[in-house]
Amino acid sequence: MDIEFASSRMEKDLSNRRRITKQYGHIQTSLENRLSELWAANSLGDVTTAPPPRRHKLTGDRTDCWGINVSKNWRIVLQPIGEFDPDDLHTITKVKIISIEDYH
């Protein structure tokens, strides 16, 4: 899957193991695992809904986004980009990582 980032800083932070440890030390291993799964997937439909990573559609002000569990509270927030069929997740082959946060 093609992955873009909300900012160049986020891209630098998530592309370097040392920076991941510095920014997200408490969830480093899980975050690296989830990122590896995203890079290995051909589409968002290939990311399982079973934990981990438990892909799920977000609601409220993030209705166009998806969440991927990193830990009990932390999530990777993704937004599909490009052309896709909202009813077929296998057509979502490009996403933007909006944030990594505890939104609970």
C-alpha positions as CSV (number, residue, x, y, z in Angstrom):
1,M,0.0,0.0,0.0
2,D,1.2,3.5,-0.7
3,I,1.5,5.6,2.4
4,E,1.7,9.3,2.7
5,F,2.2,11.4,5.8
6,A,0.4,14.4,7.2
7,S,3.7,16.2,7.5
8,S,7.4,15.8,6.5
9,R,8.3,15.7,10.2
10,M,5.9,12.8,10.8
11,E,7.4,11.0,7.8
12,K,10.9,11.4,9.2
13,D,9.8,10.3,12.7
14,L,8.1,7.2,11.4
15,S,10.8,6.2,8.9
16,N,13.7,6.0,11.5
17,R,13.7,3.5,14.3
18,R,15.7,5.9,16.6
19,R,13.1,8.7,16.1
20,I,10.2,6.3,16.7
21,T,11.8,5.3,20.0
22,K,12.3,8.9,20.9
23,Q,8.8,10.0,20.0
24,Y,6.8,6.9,20.9
25,G,9.0,4.9,23.2
26,H,6.2,3.4,25.2
27,I,4.5,2.0,22.1
28,Q,7.6,1.6,19.8
29,T,7.5,-2.1,19.2
30,S,3.7,-2.2,18.5
31,L,3.9,0.9,16.3
32,E,6.7,-0.6,14.2
33,N,4.7,-3.8,13.8
34,R,1.6,-1.9,12.7
35,L,3.6,0.2,10.2
36,S,5.2,-2.9,8.8
37,E,1.8,-4.5,8.4
38,L,0.6,-1.4,6.5
39,W,3.6,-1.3,4.2
40,A,3.2,-5.0,3.5
41,A,-0.6,-4.8,2.7
42,N,-1.7,-4.3,-0.8
43,S,-4.9,-2.5,0.3
44,L,-6.7,-1.4,3.4
45,G,-8.9,-4.5,3.0
46,D,-5.8,-6.6,3.7
47,V,-5.5,-5.2,7.2
48,T,-7.5,-7.4,9.5
49,T,-10.3,-6.3,11.8
50,A,-9.2,-8.8,14.4
51,P,-6.8,-7.5,17.1
52,P,-4.1,-6.7,16.6
53,P,-4.3,-4.5,14.4
54,R,-8.1,-4.2,14.5
55,R,-8.8,-1.9,11.6
56,H,-12.0,0.1,12.3
57,K,-14.0,2.9,10.7
58,L,-14.0,6.1,12.7
59,T,-17.1,8.2,13.4
60,G,-18.0,11.8,14.4
61,D,-15.7,14.4,12.9
62,R,-13.5,11.6,11.4
63,T,-16.1,9.8,9.3
64,D,-13.7,9.7,6.4
65,C,-10.9,8.1,8.4
66,W,-9.9,4.6,9.7
67,G,-8.2,3.7,12.9
68,I,-5.5,0.9,13.4
69,N,-4.8,-0.2,17.0
70,V,-1.3,0.3,18.2
71,S,-1.9,-0.4,21.9
72,K,-4.9,-0.4,24.2
73,N,-5.5,3.3,23.7
74,W,-3.1,4.5,20.9
75,R,-4.2,4.4,17.3
76,I,-2.9,5.2,13.8
77,V,-5.4,7.4,12.1
78,L,-5.5,6.9,8.4
79,Q,-7.4,8.7,5.6
80,P,-7.8,7.1,2.2
81,I,-6.7,9.2,-0.7
82,G,-7.2,8.9,-4.4
83,E,-10.1,7.2,-6.1
84,F,-11.7,4.2,-4.4
85,D,-15.0,2.5,-3.8
86,P,-16.1,3.2,-0.2
87,D,-17.9,-0.2,-0.1
88,D,-14.8,-2.2,-1.2
89,L,-11.7,-1.7,1.0
90,H,-9.6,-3.6,-1.4
91,T,-9.8,-0.5,-3.7
92,I,-8.1,1.7,-1.1
93,T,-4.5,1.3,-2.1
94,K,-3.2,4.7,-0.9
95,V,-3.6,6.2,2.5
96,K,-2.3,9.2,4.5
97,I,-1.3,8.8,8.1
98,I,-3.1,11.7,9.8
99,S,-1.9,11.1,13.3
100,I,-0.8,8.7,15.9
101,E,-2.7,9.5,19.1
102,D,-4.8,8.4,22.0
103,Y,-8.1,9.8,21.0
104,H,-10.1,8.2,23.9
